[in-house]
């Protein structure tokens, strides 16, 4: 339900401007800092959640928020805007998170909100590249499990009136070793408010509390062979030319949004 603005300073892909006229040795030292600023560009990623309001982007474009960004970076470097939708992020944005891009359901809780007391299930998935890896919260039901993937269950536990959390990393029997290691790493490093992290392997007598939190043990898919066969390409003319890049994540909602 939220939107986020991510600022990133990076080298400009354009060529540096050549000086008109020969500057002496004294002029070269004074212009070094200006040339460095000209070589940099501030890229602003406007990330929009799947269920976020659609009016936020026009408000961002027309509001004084750009002025605040200019004040924050404190220089005259150019600003480039890029709008990103959930699960349609480009590889460059995903690379900043180093495979730990976690998407939660709902809004970001404030300090006044009560602690979340419901179990939360996250699906960790990557399509051929660890940079395309996402950890997305899904419905907390064992029907959504698949032996070809790994999942994270965040379970709240009340101990003597204090709320704490237990994290279960569930490893599917047909998931890759790379995905398993990445999921365990996310569970141990990205969720810093948990008390313990336990790794469960499919078919290794998972505890009853694990299945109870997901509404009981139900039948789920035992393979994900379709991941090796399906390819989705998104055709768009948003940048004035027809481009058909391969999507890094396949979802029915994405196809509906394309309307192609």
Helices and strands as residue ranges (DSSP letters): E 3-11, H 25-30, H 32-38, E 40-48, H 56-62, H 65-73, E 78-85, H 91-95, E 101-103, E 120-125, G 130-132, E 134-138, G 142-144, E 150-159, E 162-171, H 177-189, E 196-201, H 208-213, G 225-228, E 233-236, E 243-246, H 252-258
